[in-house]
Amino acid sequence: MKITILSFERAGKSPYEKQIEEYKKRVKNRYDIQERFIKEEKGSNTNTCILPVVKDLKNTLVCVLDQTGQNMDTKGFTSLVSRAEGEGRGILFIIGPHSGLNKPIEFRYDYIISLSSMTFSHQIARLILFEQIYRSFTITTGHPYNK
């Protein structure tokens, strides 16, 4: 299954790159994870930056990560990933810029998900997303990591 993560941070600049690479390595037999990084331009409309990425994706579940989104626990996240995988769909996770996404969101999306009601830096949100992808993987494969 293909998972794409779109982030408004500079590629390779996170202090958490080692952990993220480790999570990618652990799930590579099941998930093809690709990352795309977009530079936030001052005064630009984030919807305009995201639209070209989303419009080209077919058969892909689009999930926006935003603290105002639906609270989702690990079980719900695992269900979402498993359902997409079972339907033969990919998933695009969008981590918005520091300034937040422009509201209203003017591109196609299926879910707005909150990782927490707390506010995280993009680097930490990205790390948490990778950890949850890995945790979802361990749950569906019966690995003891989740215990």
Backbone as CSV, one residue per row, in Angstrom:
resi,resn,N_x,N_y,N_z,CA_x,CA_y,CA_z,C_x,C_y,C_z
1,MET,0.847,-1.173,0.000,0.000,0.000,0.000,0.890,1.233,0.000
2,LYS,0.494,2.219,-0.776,1.263,3.458,-0.848,0.716,4.477,0.155
3,ILE,1.623,5.013,0.957,1.293,6.084,1.893,2.165,7.273,1.530
4,THR,1.531,8.407,1.299,2.260,9.634,0.985,2.047,10.614,2.129
5,ILE,3.123,11.260,2.544,3.038,12.264,3.597,3.516,13.580,3.004
6,LEU,2.631,14.551,3.031,2.922,15.883,2.516,3.120,16.801,3.706
7,SER,4.268,17.449,3.760,4.600,18.261,4.921,5.174,19.602,4.501
8,PHE,4.890,20.612,5.292,5.408,21.960,5.060,6.640,22.209,5.932
9,GLU,7.577,21.308,5.903,8.831,21.529,6.614,9.965,21.238,5.637
10,ARG,11.159,21.595,5.999,12.285,21.363,5.111,12.732,19.909,5.223
11,ALA,12.917,19.276,4.086,13.317,17.871,4.039,14.622,17.645,4.789
12,GLY,14.631,16.619,5.624,15.846,16.211,6.303,16.300,17.107,7.438
13,LYS,15.497,18.087,7.814,15.912,19.034,8.856,15.384,18.692,10.245
14,SER,14.589,17.660,10.354,14.023,17.299,11.654,15.072,16.604,12.518
15,PRO,15.120,16.937,13.817,16.030,16.215,14.714,15.572,14.771,14.938
16,TYR,14.417,14.408,14.422,13.850,13.077,14.612,14.019,12.180,13.389
17,GLU,14.861,12.577,12.441,15.033,11.816,11.191,15.429,10.363,11.434
18,LYS,16.310,10.106,12.409,16.736,8.722,12.667,15.555,7.847,13.072
19,GLN,14.716,8.373,13.966,13.547,7.593,14.398,12.584,7.383,13.237
20,ILE,12.363,8.436,12.452,11.443,8.336,11.312,11.956,7.311,10.307
21,GLU,13.240,7.351,10.001,13.826,6.381,9.072,13.707,4.960,9.611
22,GLU,13.833,4.801,10.914,13.681,3.471,11.522,12.245,2.962,11.351
23,TYR,11.258,3.818,11.579,9.859,3.411,11.374,9.617,3.055,9.907
24,LYS,10.141,3.846,8.982,9.992,3.549,7.549,10.563,2.176,7.222
25,LYS,11.737,1.902,7.757,12.411,0.634,7.496,11.588,-0.542,8.017
26,ARG,11.000,-0.369,9.178,10.242,-1.455,9.797,8.977,-1.826,9.033
27,VAL,8.392,-0.882,8.309,7.126,-1.154,7.613,7.279,-1.289,6.099
28,LYS,8.506,-1.209,5.605,8.718,-1.139,4.156,8.210,-2.363,3.394
29,ASN,8.092,-3.509,4.049,7.576,-4.695,3.354,6.077,-4.618,3.094
30,ARG,5.395,-3.746,3.830,3.941,-3.641,3.676,3.504,-2.296,3.100
31,TYR,4.204,-1.234,3.502,3.816,0.107,3.071,4.949,0.778,2.296
32,ASP,4.596,1.334,1.170,5.528,2.151,0.394,5.286,3.597,0.826
33,ILE,6.139,4.105,1.716,5.942,5.452,2.243,6.815,6.434,1.476
34,GLN,6.164,7.441,0.936,6.875,8.500,0.227,6.520,9.819,0.876
35,GLU,7.512,10.693,0.935,7.284,12.012,1.524,7.494,13.088,0.478
36,ARG,6.675,14.105,0.578,6.818,15.291,-0.267,6.837,16.491,0.660
37,PHE,7.766,17.375,0.410,7.923,18.556,1.246,7.627,19.789,0.412
38,ILE,6.830,20.683,0.989,6.465,21.923,0.319,6.978,23.078,1.158
39,LYS,7.573,24.026,0.503,8.039,25.221,1.199,6.877,26.205,1.297
40,GLU,6.616,26.661,2.515,5.544,27.638,2.723,6.051,29.019,2.314
41,GLU,5.378,29.616,1.375,5.715,30.960,0.921,4.915,31.961,1.748
42,LYS,5.588,33.003,2.221,4.885,34.029,3.007,3.744,34.616,2.193
43,GLY,2.597,34.688,2.842,1.424,35.273,2.208,0.746,34.373,1.198
44,SER,1.253,33.153,1.004,0.636,32.269,0.010,-0.570,31.547,0.618
45,ASN,-1.419,31.090,-0.241,-2.584,30.321,0.157,-2.178,28.845,0.180
46,THR,-2.226,28.223,1.352,-1.792,26.825,1.456,-2.641,25.901,0.600
47,ASN,-3.916,26.230,0.421,-4.774,25.412,-0.429,-4.203,25.338,-1.843
48,THR,-3.684,26.457,-2.329,-3.117,26.519,-3.671,-1.889,25.623,-3.784
49,CYS,-1.096,25.535,-2.713,0.098,24.678,-2.712,-0.265,23.193,-2.710
50,ILE,-1.334,22.851,-2.036,-1.723,21.452,-1.873,-2.534,20.937,-3.054
51,LEU,-3.334,21.784,-3.648,-4.254,21.390,-4.719,-3.601,20.563,-5.827
52,PRO,-2.428,20.955,-6.365,-1.839,20.138,-7.438,-1.494,18.710,-7.003
53,VAL,-1.121,18.537,-5.754,-0.786,17.198,-5.253,-2.055,16.354,-5.157
54,VAL,-3.093,16.914,-4.597,-4.327,16.170,-4.355,-5.068,15.856,-5.650
55,LYS,-5.093,16.786,-6.585,-5.885,16.566,-7.804,-5.336,15.442,-8.667
56,ASP,-4.044,15.149,-8.556,-3.446,14.086,-9.357,-3.596,12.708,-8.726
57,LEU,-4.033,12.651,-7.486,-4.145,11.366,-6.802,-5.494,10.715,-7.076
58,LYS,-5.424,9.517,-7.565,-6.631,8.735,-7.809,-6.652,7.587,-6.809
59,ASN,-7.817,7.192,-6.403,-7.983,6.049,-5.504,-7.143,6.203,-4.229
60,THR,-7.134,7.422,-3.701,-6.332,7.719,-2.508,-7.200,8.405,-1.468
61,LEU,-7.103,7.928,-0.258,-7.779,8.534,0.879,-6.948,9.741,1.318
62,VAL,-7.553,10.908,1.409,-6.831,12.125,1.770,-7.201,12.509,3.197
63,CYS,-6.174,12.549,4.063,-6.372,12.853,5.487,-5.564,14.087,5.852
64,VAL,-6.245,15.116,6.287,-5.606,16.345,6.731,-5.390,16.234,8.235
65,LEU,-4.178,16.523,8.693,-3.906,16.515,10.127,-4.028,17.944,10.636
66,ASP,-4.944,18.137,11.569,-5.198,19.470,12.100,-5.770,19.299,13.501
67,GLN,-5.324,20.114,14.439,-5.775,19.934,15.818,-7.269,20.178,15.993
68,THR,-7.911,20.799,15.016,-9.362,21.008,15.095,-10.136,19.825,14.517
69,GLY,-9.419,18.811,14.029,-10.067,17.667,13.401,-10.647,16.688,14.390
70,GLN,-11.136,15.586,13.850,-11.732,14.507,14.640,-10.656,13.844,15.480
71,ASN,-10.912,13.731,16.783,-9.986,12.984,17.629,-10.066,11.517,17.234
72,MET,-8.907,10.925,17.060,-8.871,9.537,16.643,-7.867,8.800,17.521
73,ASP,-8.311,7.725,18.118,-7.380,6.928,18.907,-6.649,5.954,17.981
74,THR,-5.724,5.198,18.552,-4.908,4.278,17.755,-5.761,3.211,17.089
75,LYS,-6.766,2.738,17.779,-7.654,1.722,17.200,-8.383,2.276,15.970
76,GLY,-8.874,3.507,16.071,-9.540,4.144,14.934,-8.582,4.409,13.780
77,PHE,-7.363,4.829,14.118,-6.342,5.072,13.096,-6.006,3.767,12.373
78,THR,-5.849,2.693,13.137,-5.555,1.388,12.547,-6.686,0.936,11.641
79,SER,-7.906,1.171,12.062,-9.075,0.821,11.256,-9.078,1.596,9.937
80,LEU,-8.752,2.878,10.009,-8.701,3.726,8.808,-7.661,3.201,7.821
81,VAL,-6.456,2.911,8.322,-5.379,2.407,7.464,-5.753,1.036,6.899
82,SER,-6.273,0.164,7.728,-6.648,-1.186,7.289,-7.757,-1.153,6.248
83,ARG,-8.731,-0.271,6.452,-9.832,-0.151,5.496,-9.320,0.313,4.134
84,ALA,-8.448,1.323,4.137,-7.876,1.812,2.872,-7.084,0.701,2.194
85,GLU,-6.300,-0.017,2.977,-5.495,-1.107,2.420,-6.393,-2.202,1.847
86,GLY,-7.437,-2.557,2.562,-8.374,-3.578,2.101,-9.103,-3.194,0.829
87,GLU,-9.314,-1.902,0.650,-9.977,-1.399,-0.557,-8.995,-1.148,-1.702
88,GLY,-7.711,-1.411,-1.439,-6.703,-1.196,-2.476,-6.424,0.272,-2.736
89,ARG,-6.651,1.107,-1.738,-6.425,2.548,-1.875,-5.129,2.950,-1.188
90,GLY,-4.549,4.043,-1.640,-3.425,4.638,-0.947,-3.953,5.664,0.047
91,ILE,-3.049,6.218,0.834,-3.422,7.269,1.780,-2.451,8.426,1.622
92,LEU,-2.994,9.629,1.623,-2.197,10.853,1.674,-2.490,11.526,3.001
93,PHE,-1.443,11.740,3.803,-1.567,12.504,5.041,-0.955,13.874,4.785
94,ILE,-1.685,14.921,5.133,-1.206,16.287,4.937,-0.965,16.926,6.297
95,ILE,0.297,17.297,6.548,0.659,18.045,7.749,0.809,19.487,7.313
96,GLY,-0.098,20.340,7.752,-0.127,21.730,7.302,1.050,22.561,7.773
97,PRO,1.122,23.776,7.303,2.226,24.674,7.659,2.065,25.265,9.057
98,HIS,3.110,25.965,9.516,3.086,26.597,10.844,1.893,27.532,11.006
99,SER,1.548,28.231,9.957,0.445,29.197,10.023,-0.921,28.523,9.966
100,GLY,-0.935,27.222,9.772,-2.199,26.492,9.658,-2.688,26.481,8.221
101,LEU,-3.627,25.627,7.959,-4.214,25.560,6.620,-5.235,26.677,6.460
102,ASN,-5.329,27.180,5.236,-6.347,28.187,4.967,-7.723,27.552,5.120
103,LYS,-8.600,28.253,5.782,-9.978,27.804,5.934,-10.860,28.703,5.084
104,PRO,-11.834,28.205,4.373,-12.134,26.780,4.278,-11.084,26.055,3.434
105,ILE,-10.984,24.751,3.648,-10.080,23.925,2.859,-10.722,23.720,1.492
106,GLU,-9.991,24.098,0.464,-10.560,24.114,-0.893,-9.992,23.019,-1.780
107,PHE,-9.646,21.901,-1.188,-9.205,20.765,-1.987,-9.918,19.530,-1.455
108,ARG,-9.911,18.475,-2.253,-10.614,17.247,-1.877,-9.924,16.580,-0.693
109,TYR,-10.698,16.261,0.329,-10.183,15.496,1.459,-11.291,14.597,1.983
110,ASP,-10.889,13.543,2.650,-11.856,12.593,3.198,-12.022,12.746,4.701
111,TYR,-10.912,13.066,5.386,-10.939,13.210,6.833,-10.056,14.372,7.273
112,ILE,-10.475,15.011,8.367,-9.597,15.920,9.091,-9.402,15.247,10.448
113,ILE,-8.149,14.909,10.735,-7.818,14.127,11.918,-6.948,14.951,12.853
114,SER,-7.235,14.840,14.141,-6.403,15.465,15.152,-5.537,14.394,15.809
115,LEU,-4.235,14.633,15.857,-3.346,13.714,16.578,-3.501,13.906,18.079
116,SER,-3.915,15.115,18.466,-4.096,15.447,19.871,-4.742,16.822,19.942
117,SER,-5.351,17.132,21.074,-5.852,18.491,21.245,-4.709,19.434,21.629
118,MET,-3.547,18.856,21.900,-2.363,19.671,22.161,-1.768,20.135,20.835
119,THR,-0.979,21.177,20.885,-0.304,21.675,19.698,1.111,21.121,19.663
120,PHE,1.515,20.593,18.500,2.858,20.055,18.318,3.557,20.801,17.193
121,SER,4.887,20.806,17.245,5.645,21.313,16.101,5.428,20.332,14.946
122,HIS,5.691,20.788,13.723,5.539,19.910,12.563,6.464,18.707,12.664
123,GLN,7.635,18.927,13.200,8.600,17.838,13.320,8.075,16.749,14.253
124,ILE,7.481,17.152,15.361,6.937,16.170,16.298,5.668,15.530,15.728
125,ALA,4.828,16.309,15.070,3.618,15.744,14.452,3.997,14.681,13.422
126,ARG,5.030,14.952,12.647,5.496,13.991,11.647,5.996,12.715,12.329
127,LEU,6.759,12.866,13.408,7.246,11.710,14.151,6.082,10.909,14.724
128,ILE,5.103,11.580,15.317,3.938,10.894,15.881,3.176,10.150,14.787
129,LEU,3.028,10.779,13.628,2.337,10.120,12.513,3.073,8.837,12.122
130,PHE,4.391,8.896,11.989,5.153,7.696,11.642,5.033,6.627,12.728
131,GLU,5.051,7.040,13.984,4.910,6.072,15.065,3.539,5.399,14.998
132,GLN,2.505,6.158,14.688,1.164,5.584,14.602,1.024,4.668,13.384
133,ILE,1.681,5.004,12.293,1.687,4.102,11.135,2.355,2.785,11.528
134,TYR,3.492,2.888,12.220,4.180,1.677,12.677,3.317,0.896,13.667
135,ARG,2.705,1.596,14.610,1.858,0.934,15.608,0.682,0.231,14.918
136,SER,0.089,0.876,13.934,-0.993,0.275,13.162,-0.516,-1.009,12.480
137,PHE,0.670,-0.940,11.908,1.285,-2.099,11.270,1.437,-3.245,12.271
138,THR,1.932,-2.929,13.481,2.151,-3.985,14.478,0.837,-4.591,14.960
139,ILE,-0.191,-3.780,15.045,-1.498,-4.285,15.472,-2.044,-5.268,14.436
140,THR,-1.983,-4.883,13.163,-2.554,-5.730,12.110,-1.730,-6.975,11.843
141,THR,-0.458,-6.961,12.214,0.391,-8.143,11.995,0.568,-8.978,13.248
142,GLY,-0.051,-8.543,14.370,0.036,-9.307,15.618,1.379,-9.180,16.321
143,HIS,2.135,-8.173,16.009,3.439,-7.948,16.632,3.223,-7.452,18.074
144,PRO,4.066,-7.837,19.017,3.841,-7.459,20.423,4.152,-5.997,20.776
145,TYR,4.656,-5.195,19.840,4.992,-3.793,20.111,3.846,-3.033,20.761
146,ASN,2.627,-3.320,20.343,1.472,-2.559,20.801,1.037,-2.912,22.217
147,LYS,1.561,-3.959,22.771,1.123,-4.402,24.108,1.647,-3.493,25.187
